[in-house]
Structures are given as C-alpha cells and as structure tokens.
Amino acid sequence: MLAFLSRWAITAAALAVAAQLLDGIWFEGADAGRAELEDKILPLLLVALISCVVTAWVKPVLTFLSIPFILVTLGLFLVILNALLLRFTAWLAGLVDIGFHVSGFWAAFWGSIIISITTWFLDALVGVDD
C-alpha cells in the first residue's frame, strides 16, 4: 500500500512539473496564488490516479503488442507509447470532466519525457520499491 501511495504522489508531482513547464499541458482553474492550489490539487490527484491505473493496466499490454516497433527503433518507440498514454489519460480525464488537457501530440511527447525524467529522479530520491 505504501508503494502505491508513493507511486501516486510521485506521479502527481511529475504531472505538476509537466503542466508547469509546458503550455500544451494544463489543468483548468485559477492561474496564480492560493486559488490555483485550491482549484488544481484535486484534479491533479485524480489525474495522477488515472495515470497510475493506465500505467499499470494498459501500458504492459501495449508494450507487449509493440515489441517489434520497440526493437526496430531500439527502444525509442517507448517514448511515443508514453506520449500516447498521456493523451489517453487526458481523454479519460475529459470523460469524467476533471479538467486536464493535453493539446496535441508534441505536447504529449515532451510531457511524457518530462514526466519520465521527473519520475525517475523522484524514484531515485525516495527509493520506491514496486
């Protein structure tokens, strides 16, 4: 349970970093100050939960199905797969009206790179064991 909570918190932090750095990834709500925190903390936690579920259930299946592409591109297809999963997460968040948006493929591409690097760094810092 502690590993899941750590993964959820790290994913939320990584999503927050990506939303802060990229114009193409954003949460609806206020743009500054305490109101921003109050408007965006719950959607951030919900999107992080959706992302954790997508990563745990959908990503392994898609990774298995795309093994030929991963081998041919020497693993670079995984970045594209992560970008598509970020877009899928935004689509799922839109279905339940959470207010998380990814504007296009390139925003998802760079967002997935930022999320991966942030997650890697925080995993190393916290020492999460899955």
N, C-alpha and C positions, 0 to 999 in steps of 0.2 A: 504494500500500500504506500509506503514511504517513497519507493522508487517511482510509482505512478505520480504522486504529488510533486516530486522533484521534476519529473519529465514535463508535467503540466506547467509548472512555474517557469521552467527554462524555455518552453515553447512560447509561453506568453511574453516573456522578456524578449525573445528573438523576434516575435511578430511586432512588438512595440518598436524595436530598433529599426526594423524594415519599414514600418509605417512612418517613422520619424525621418528616415533618410531618403525615401523615395516619394516623389509626388504622385506616382501611379498606384500607390497602396495607401488607403486611408480608412479611417473609421468616421462615421457620421457623428456630429456633435460639435461642441464648442472647440475653439482653436487655441485657447490660451488660459493659463492660470488654473485655479482650483476647479472651475467649472469643466475644464477639459478632462481632468482626472475623474470627476464625478460622472461625466457623460460617457466616458470611454472605458472605464475599468471593467464593468460587467460585460460589455460586448467583447472586450479583449479576452477575458477569461473564457467566455463561451466559444469564441473562435479558436482559442488555443485547445479547448476540449475537442472541438470538431476536428482540428488538425491532428491531434493525438490519435483519435479514432481512425481517421483516414490513413495516417501513417502506419498504424498497427494492422489494419484490415485490408485496405485497398492496395497500398504500396507493395507488399510482398507478392500479391497476385500479378500486378502489372510488371514488377521487376522480373518475375519468372517468365512471363509471356514475352518480354522484350529482351531476353538474353542474347539472341542473335545480333540485335542492334547494339547492345552494350559491348559485345565482343568486337564487332566491326569498328566501333568508334573508340575502342579502348577505354570504355567507361564514361565517356563524355555524354552519352545519351542519358545517363542518370541525372544530369543537370536539367535536361529537357523534361524528363519524367517528373522531377521535383517541381518544375515550373507548372506543368500541367496539373499536378496535385494541389498546388497553391491556388490555381484558378478553380479547380473543383471544390476546394474548401470555401472559397469566396462564393461560388454558386450555391453550395449547401447553406451557407450563412444567409444568403439572399432569400432562400426558400422559407426560412423561419424568421425573416425580417430583422436580422441582427444589425445590419448597417455596416458591413465590412465590404470593401470594394477593391478589386484589382483591375486596373483599367485595360490591360492588354497583355499580349504575350511577353513583350520586353520588360514590362514592369514585373511580371511574374518571374521571368528569367533572372533578373537582377535581384529581385526579392528573395528568390529561393537560394541564391548564392549568399546573400547577407544572412538569411535565416540559418543556413548550414554552418557558416563560419561562426556566428554568434552561439549557436547551439553547441558546436564543437568546443569553443572556448569555455562556455559555462559548464559543460560536462566535465572538462578537464579541471576546472576550478572547484566545482562541487564534488566531483568524484561519484557520479551516479552509476550504480551497477544495475543493469537490466536483468 
